[in-house]
């Protein structure tokens, strides 16, 4: 059954194939895909002073350029819970490094976990760059 609003969120600091496949999958579940995008300040709090690599405006523009993304909304809190309550999604999609019970907003709607792809992550990409 196709849902109306699908929500996912994250830093999307260095867009990679794992992100692209998660977003395509999320869009396939519903009519509207909404992304909650961490602001630069919230990323610094979560990931440290060396992040983000790309500033908010650039990350937002890249995501908005994807045909399967309907809206990108920034949030500056440590979690997107308040944003989720405003959006009222039917489904939240998160990457496979989460379990449904640990996803913020699991009390608001259904949570679907998308399997990670070959351990691809921004953190692993940055580690690889630092080792070269």
N, C-alpha and C positions, 0 to 999 in steps of 0.2 A: 504494500500500500504506500503510495507516494504521500509524503507529508508536506506541509506548507513551508515552515521555517526551519532551516537547519543552521546550527551555530557551531563554530569552532573558534579557537583562539590560540594566540601564541605570540612569540617575538618575530618570527619569520625574518630573522636577521640576515641570513644568507640563504636565499631561496634555492632549494635543491630538489631532486627528483622525489624524495620522500614527501616533501610538502606538496608538490604538484599532484602526486597520486592520491594523497589524502584529500586534497581539495576537490579533485575530479570525482572521487568516490562520494564525498559528502554531498556534492551537488546532485549526484545521481539519486539520492534519497528523497529529494524534495524539490519544491518549486523555487525557493529562494535560499541562497547560501549567504549567510552573514558572518563576517570574520571580526572578532574582537582582537584588536592589535595593541600590544603593550606599547606604551609611550617610552621614549628614551629614558626618562627618569625611573620608570618602573623596572625596566631591564637592568639598569645600573644597580638597583636594590637587589634584584634577584640573581644577577649573573656577575656582578662586580664592575669595577671602574673601567675595565678594558672593553666593555660592551655597552651599547651596541656597536657593531661594525658600521652599519648603515643607519643613517638618521631616519626618524619616523616618516617624514614627508616622502622620502625615496622608497621606503618599504611599502608605504600605503599606495603610492602610485604604481609600483610594480604589481601588487596584488590586484588593484582595480583594473589593470590591463589584461587580466586573465578573463577569458570569455565566460567561465563558469562561476565567477565571483560576482554577486549582486551588490554587496555593500561591505565597506570596511569602516569600522568604528573604533577609534582609539579609546583606551582606558588607562588611567594612571594609578589606580589602586593595585595592590599586590595580587588580587584575583578579580576576575570579571563578573563576580556574583551579582553586583548591583546592575550592571549592564544586562546580564541575562534576565534578571527580573523585569526590566523594562521591555526587552525584546520579546520575552515569552516564547522561546523556541519550542518546537515539537520534539526535536532531537538535538543532542550535543554529540559531536564526533571529536574524538581525541586519538592521538597516536598510541601505539602498542606499548609504550613505556608506562602507561596508566592502567589501572583496573577501574571498572565502573564505580565502585564504592569510594574511590579516591579522587574522582573527578568533581571539581567544584561545580555545583549546580545539579548534582545527581538527584536532589530532592525536588527539582522543578520539572523534569521531563526525562524521557528515555535517554540513555547514554549508549553509544555504540563505539567500540574500540576498533581502530584500523590498525592492522598489523604493521610493525616496522619493516622497513626494506633494508636487508643486509646491513643492519647497524649503521645506517646513514643518519647523521645528525650534524647540526651546525657545530656542536662541540667537537665531534670527531674530525670534521673538516678543518677546524682551527688547529687541533692537535697535529694533524698531518702537515699543515702549512708551517707550523713552528718547528717541526722536526726536519724540514728540508732546508 
